[in-house]
Amino acid sequence: MARWRRFRRGSGDTLVVSLAPVELELLRGLPDQLQAVLDGPADDPARSRLFPRAYLDPTAETEDEQWQELVHPELLRERAEQLTTITASFGRAEAAGEWQEIALEPDDVQAWLGVLNDLRLVLGARLGVTADPRRVDPEDPQAPAFAVYDWLTGLEADLVDQLLG
């Protein structure tokens, strides 16, 4: 018996993602939140997580500033395009029984990968996520945010697994 997969091959070179309506609704709100981080102050730790220093040497300030001047505008442009692409893909969702399905073209898939990863990085920075195992008390006010982080992690992993075959 074949295991149900959130992502599956569609016609041609598309991937089809199946989401519960509540998942799609959650995803629809996240690009605006990510855009706010991209437009926010440079010293925001979540933004710094998306645009880390190019030089690990703390004395290489001049080199790092030059790198940022050269590369940062293009990185911002690419991320803005990914947000536009993923947002447009939500509009193509079609009901399939209890699921909402979206056929993703190859450009959509790349945008989904980038945005899901960026969302995880931002949320992880806000929550102080580390590689150490964590146990979240359900009464913790941040428990819902940790649940979203874990869900995004699983969604990204499912997409990567599908791409790797």
N, C-alpha and C positions, 0 to 999 in steps of 0.2 A: 504494500500500500504506500503510495507516494505521500510524503510529508507536505502539509500545507506550507507554502512559502509566501511571505509578504511581497517579495519581488519575484517575478517570473518573466520568462521570455514571451514577448508578444509577437505580432506579425512584423515581418521585415527585421529591422535592427532595433526595434523598440523593447523596452522593459515596461512591464505593467506593475504598478504598486497598488496594493490593496490596503486601504485604511478604514478603520471604524470611523463613523461620522465625527465622534468626539476627538479622534486623533487629527483628522483633517482640520477641524475647527481650531485646535491648538496650534497646528502648524501654520495656519493662516495668520495668526497673530505674531508669530516670532520674527518674520523678516523686518517688520517695523521696529521691533526692539533691537535687532542687530544693526539696523541703519542708524538708530540713535547712538549706538556705541561708535560706529564708524564716523559719525559727525561730531562726536563728543570731544572732550579735552584729551590732549595727547598724554597727559599724566594719569589717565584712568588705567588702573591695573588690568582691567579686562581688555582695553584697547591695546595696551602694551603686550598682552598675550598674543593678540592677532598680528602685531607688528614688532616682533622682538628685535633687540639690538643686533646689528650685523657683526659687531666685533665684541668678543668676550672680554677683551682687555679694557678695563675701565678707564685707562689713560688715553684710549683711542677715540676721544670725543669728536675731534675734527673729522676723522675718517668716517665715523658713524654718521655724523651730520651730513657729510657729502653723500654717503650711501643713501640715506633717507631722502635727501633732495632728489636724487637720481631715480630711485625705485618706488618710493612711496606713492606718488600720484598714479602710477600704472597699477599698483596693487589695489588702490582704492577704486579705480575705474573697473578693474576686473571683478571686484567684490560687488560693486553696484550692479554690474551686468548680471552676475549670478543671482542677486536678489530679484531683479526684474524677471529673469527667466523662471525661477522657481515660483514666484508669485503668479506669473502667467499660466504655469502648468496647473495650479490649483483650480483655475477657471475651467479646465477641461475635465474635471472630475465627473464621472458618470456613476449612477447607482447600479450596483450589481448585487442584488439581494440585500443583505445587511451591510454590505461594504460599499465604499466609494473607491472607484478604480481610476487611475490616471495612467495613460500611455505616455511613456517618457521617451523622447527622441535622444540620440546620443548627446547632444548639447545640454538637454535637460538633465541627463544623468550626471554629467560633470558639474553642473550647477548644484544639484542636490548634494553631491559629495562635498563640494566646497562649503555650502551653507550649513549642512548638518555638522561638519567639522567645526566651522566657526562658531556656531551656536553652542556646541559642547565646550569649546575653549572659553568662551565668554562666561557661560554659566559656571563652569568649573572654577574659573578665576574668582567669580563672585562668591562661590560657596567654599573656597579654600580646598578644593579637591586635590588630593595628592595620590601617589601610587600606593600608599598604605591602605590596607583594608579598613573599611568604615562600617559602623553600625549606627543607623539613624533611628532615634526614638520616634515613634509615630506621633508623639505629642510635641515634638520639636517644631517650632514655627517654620523652619526651613524644610521640613519633611516633604511637602509638595514639590519644592524646587529640586530636591534630590531625586524625587520620583521622575520628574521631567528629564533631568540629566541622565538618569539610568535608561529611560525610554529612548532618548535621542541616541545614546550609545548603542542600544540594541538595534535601532533602526539603521544607523550607519553600518553596523556590523553585518546586518542582513543584506544591505546593498553591496557591500564589499564581497561578501561570500558569493552572491549571485554573479558578480563580475568575474570573480576568480574561477567560477565554474564548480 
